[in-house]
Amino acid sequence: MRKILVTGALGQIGVELVPELRERHGADNVIASGWRRRDVGAVVDGGPFEIVDCTKPGDIAAVVETYEIGTIYHMPAFLSVLGEEKPEVAWALNLGGYANALEVARRHDCSVFFPSSIGAFGPGTPLQNTPQDTVQRPNTIYGVSKVAGELLGDYYHTRFGLDTRGLRLPGLISHVALPGGGTTDYAVHIFYEALREGRFTCFLRSDSRLDMMYMPDAVAAILDLMDADPSRLRHRNAFNVTAMSFTPEELAAEIRKHVPGFEIDYEVDPLKQAIADSWPDSMDDSAAREEWDWQPRYDLAAMTAEMIGTLRRKQGEGALGREHDITGA
């Protein structure tokens, strides 16, 4: 088989995607990469790892040629909140890096996966049951780069026949990696503070409803899409996918079932709140269900129970807080 390259492998998704790919395809057949080496054993020590700066097309091409890569999972991204602080860096990485990956893929006939986001929508998009095909006018550089990436992937497919595929992922919740500057970060940090302090201060309003997904479902969605029969795919870049939709108050209520007395209060961050208000409350993912049989496994209750159980085990082992910090990944 031709081998697999995961760029941005030390990010929030990559640290869980790489081990799953290696389990399925063999450790030596999955090459992880990042712009620098960090101590993430399952990714760095579990198989081949290469230093790749995706803003330099030569870095990507060298790995693709050396390892005879057939599929690229292109995961690097500067997230929504950090992107507003450094828009030029976000654009160079989020779109420039992806454009480099696509051009290398075109020259070497590689399939490409690209993660888009609910951030690709904007204030003019219907917030409830957001359609697969709708108005996309985001108001963040993160969102603008994601929309451009979706269009670029479609262009490379229609113009050059490249097998490009992607998902619009909602907020992601994980106990393996801490989030790195996104608007939905509260939905991860709340679990840690519930166990450490029994209380949490949220930077969004109590009624801010957003689409969310537990990381095992996100990884499964990525792999299922890449395994899908291309003859069934009317859409490619990118499919709406979701698993649950909740507010901070609803998440806090679910956590109280496991941590009695847990308290939440609110100090709203105007920038983060404005971004959240422009994103969907809930997405219509019927296209993904129809075209490649997408089906999430975790709802709010199941995700909360597993997060609390896993983090409590880590707490008992003295390992809570040793999760991979991806802020500089």
C-alpha positions in Angstrom: 0.0 0.0 0.0 1.0 3.6 -0.5 1.6 5.2 2.9 -0.2 7.9 4.8 1.0 11.3 5.9 -0.6 13.2 8.7 0.4 16.9 8.8 -0.2 18.8 12.0 -0.1 15.5 13.8 0.6 17.1 17.2 -2.7 19.0 17.2 -5.9 18.2 19.0 -7.2 15.9 16.3 -3.9 14.5 15.1 -2.8 13.1 18.5 -5.9 10.8 18.4 -6.1 10.3 14.6 -2.5 9.0 14.2 -2.7 6.1 16.7 -6.0 5.0 15.1 -4.5 5.1 11.6 -1.5 3.1 12.8 -3.7 0.6 14.5 -5.6 0.1 11.2 -2.7 0.3 8.7 0.5 -0.5 10.7 2.8 1.9 12.4 5.4 2.0 9.7 2.8 3.0 7.1 1.6 6.2 8.9 4.0 9.1 8.9 3.2 11.8 11.5 4.6 15.3 11.1 4.7 18.6 12.8 6.6 21.9 12.6 8.6 20.8 15.6 9.1 17.7 17.7 7.2 17.6 21.0 6.9 14.9 23.7 3.8 13.2 22.6 4.8 9.5 22.8 2.0 7.9 20.9 2.6 10.2 17.9 6.3 10.8 18.0 7.6 7.5 19.2 4.9 5.2 17.9 6.1 5.3 14.3 7.8 7.5 11.8 7.8 11.2 12.6 9.1 14.1 10.4 9.6 17.8 10.9 7.3 19.5 8.3 6.5 23.2 8.0 3.4 23.2 5.8 4.0 26.8 4.7 7.0 25.4 2.8 5.9 23.2 -0.1 9.3 21.6 -0.3 8.9 20.2 3.2 5.7 18.4 2.3 7.1 17.2 -1.1 10.2 15.7 0.5 8.2 13.5 2.9 5.7 12.5 0.1 8.5 11.5 -2.2 10.6 9.7 0.5 7.8 7.6 1.9 5.8 7.2 -1.3 2.7 8.8 0.2 -0.7 8.0 -1.2 -3.0 9.8 1.3 -2.5 13.1 3.1 -4.6 14.0 6.2 -3.9 17.8 6.4 -4.6 18.8 10.0 -2.7 22.1 10.8 -4.8 25.1 11.8 -4.6 28.3 13.7 -7.9 28.4 15.6 -10.6 31.0 15.8 -9.6 33.1 18.8 -5.9 32.9 18.1 -6.6 33.7 14.5 -8.1 37.1 15.4 -4.9 38.0 17.3 -2.6 37.0 14.3 -4.8 37.0 11.1 -1.8 37.0 8.8 -0.3 33.9 10.5 -3.8 32.2 10.4 -4.2 32.8 6.7 -0.6 31.7 5.8 -1.1 28.4 7.7 -4.8 27.6 7.3 -5.0 28.3 3.6 -1.4 28.7 2.4 -0.4 25.4 4.0 -3.4 23.6 2.5 -2.7 25.0 -0.9 0.8 23.7 -0.7 -0.5 20.3 0.3 -2.9 20.2 -2.5 -0.3 21.1 -5.1 2.1 18.4 -3.8 -0.8 15.9 -3.8 -1.7 16.8 -7.4 1.9 16.2 -8.6 2.0 12.8 -6.8 -1.6 11.7 -7.1 -2.4 11.6 -3.4 -5.9 11.6 -1.8 -6.4 14.5 0.6 -8.5 15.1 3.7 -9.1 18.6 5.0 -11.0 19.5 8.2 -13.3 22.5 7.8 -15.4 23.8 10.7 -18.7 25.3 11.8 -16.5 28.5 11.7 -17.0 28.4 8.0 -20.5 29.7 8.5 -21.3 33.3 9.6 -24.0 35.7 10.7 -26.1 35.3 7.5 -26.2 31.6 7.8 -29.4 29.9 9.2 -28.5 29.1 12.8 -31.0 26.2 13.4 -30.6 23.0 11.3 -28.0 24.7 9.2 -28.2 23.3 5.6 -25.3 21.5 3.9 -25.5 24.1 1.1 -26.1 27.6 2.4 -24.8 31.1 2.7 -21.2 31.1 4.0 -20.0 34.6 5.0 -17.9 34.1 8.1 -16.6 37.1 10.2 -13.3 35.6 11.4 -10.1 34.9 9.5 -10.4 31.3 10.7 -13.8 31.0 9.0 -12.7 32.8 5.9 -9.7 30.5 5.5 -11.9 27.4 6.0 -14.4 28.5 3.3 -11.5 29.2 0.9 -10.1 25.8 1.8 -13.4 24.1 1.0 -13.6 25.8 -2.4 -10.0 25.1 -3.1 -10.5 21.4 -2.4 -13.5 21.3 -4.7 -11.5 23.1 -7.4 -8.7 20.5 -7.3 -11.2 17.8 -7.6 -13.1 19.2 -10.5 -10.1 20.7 -12.3 -7.5 17.9 -11.8 -9.6 14.9 -10.6 -7.8 14.9 -7.2 -9.6 12.8 -4.6 -10.3 15.6 -2.0 -12.7 15.1 0.9 -13.5 17.1 4.1 -15.8 17.6 7.0 -17.2 20.7 8.7 -16.4 19.7 12.3 -18.2 21.2 15.3 -16.6 21.9 18.6 -14.5 18.9 19.7 -14.2 17.5 23.2 -11.2 15.4 24.2 -9.5 14.1 27.4 -6.2 13.5 25.4 -5.3 17.0 24.3 -6.2 20.3 25.7 -7.7 22.8 23.2 -5.6 25.5 21.7 -7.4 28.8 21.2 -10.9 27.9 19.9 -14.3 29.4 20.7 -15.6 26.1 22.0 -12.7 25.5 24.4 -15.0 26.0 27.5 -16.5 22.6 26.8 -13.2 20.9 27.6 -11.9 23.1 30.4 -15.2 22.8 32.3 -14.6 19.1 33.0 -11.1 19.8 34.5 -12.4 22.6 36.7 -15.4 20.5 37.8 -13.0 17.8 39.2 -10.4 20.2 40.5 -12.4 23.0 42.0 -16.1 22.1 41.8 -16.8 25.3 39.9 -16.1 26.9 36.5 -16.3 30.4 35.1 -17.5 30.4 31.5 -16.5 33.0 28.9 -19.8 32.4 26.9 -23.4 33.2 28.0 -25.3 30.5 29.7 -27.7 30.2 26.6 -25.0 30.0 23.9 -26.0 26.9 22.0 -23.3 25.3 19.8 -22.8 22.0 17.9 -20.3 19.7 19.6 -18.7 16.3 19.1 -16.7 13.9 21.2 -13.3 13.2 19.7 -13.8 9.4 19.1 -16.8 10.3 16.9 -14.7 12.9 15.0 -11.9 10.4 14.3 -14.5 7.8 13.2 -16.1 10.4 10.9 -12.8 11.3 9.3 -11.9 7.6 8.6 -15.4 6.6 7.5 -15.4 9.5 4.9 -12.0 8.6 3.6 -13.2 4.9 3.2 -16.4 5.9 1.5 -17.3 4.8 -2.0 -16.5 7.9 -4.1 -19.4 7.1 -6.5 -21.8 7.9 -3.7 -20.3 11.3 -2.9 -22.2 14.2 -4.3 -20.5 16.5 -1.8 -16.8 16.4 -1.0 -15.6 19.6 0.7 -17.1 19.6 3.2 -19.8 17.6 4.9 -21.7 18.9 7.9 -21.3 16.4 10.7 -22.6 16.7 14.3 -23.4 14.6 17.3 -24.9 16.9 19.9 -25.9 20.5 20.5 -26.0 22.1 24.0 -25.5 25.3 26.0 -23.0 25.8 28.9 -25.9 25.6 31.3 -27.1 22.2 29.9 -23.5 20.9 30.0 -23.2 22.0 33.6 -26.5 20.2 34.5 -25.2 17.0 33.0 -21.9 17.3 34.9 -23.8 17.8 38.2 -25.2 14.2 37.7 -21.6 13.0 38.3 -20.2 15.9 40.4 -23.0 17.0 42.8 -22.8 20.6 43.9 -20.8 21.7 40.8 -21.3 25.4 40.2 -20.9 27.5 37.0 -20.8 31.3 36.7 -20.2 33.6 33.7 -17.8 36.3 32.7 -18.6 36.8 29.1 -15.7 37.6 26.7 -17.1 39.9 24.0 -14.9 38.6 21.2 -15.6 34.9 21.9 -19.3 35.6 22.4 -19.5 37.4 19.1 -17.8 34.5 17.3 -20.1 32.0 19.0 -23.2 34.0 18.1 -22.3 33.8 14.4 -22.0 30.0 14.4 -24.8 27.4 14.0 -26.9 26.2 17.0 -27.3 22.9 15.1 -26.3 21.6 11.7 -28.2 19.4 9.3 -25.9 16.5 8.6 -28.3 14.5 6.5 -26.0 14.6 3.4 -23.3 12.8 5.4 -25.8 10.2 6.6 -27.2 9.7 3.1 -23.9 9.7 1.1 -21.6 7.7 3.4 -23.8 6.4 6.3 -22.5 8.8 9.0 -23.8 8.0 12.5 -22.4 9.4 15.8 -22.1 7.1 18.8 -22.0 9.7 21.6 -24.7 12.0 22.8 -24.3 14.5 25.7 -25.0 12.0 28.4 -22.6 9.3 27.1 -19.8 11.8 26.4 -20.1 13.4 29.8 -20.0 10.1 31.6 -16.9 8.9 29.7 -15.1 12.3 30.1 -15.7 12.4 33.9 -14.8 8.7 34.3 -11.6 9.0 32.3 -10.5 12.2 34.0 -11.2 10.8 37.5 -9.0 7.9 36.7 -6.2 10.3 35.6 -6.8 12.3 38.8 -6.4 9.2 40.9 -3.2 8.3 39.1 -1.9 11.9 39.6 -1.9 12.4 35.8 -4.7 15.0 35.5 -3.2 18.0 33.8 -0.5 16.1 31.9 -2.6 16.1 28.8 -1.0 17.4 25.6 -1.1 21.2 25.4 -1.6 22.0 21.7 -1.5 25.8 22.0 1.9 25.8 20.2 1.5 22.5 18.4 
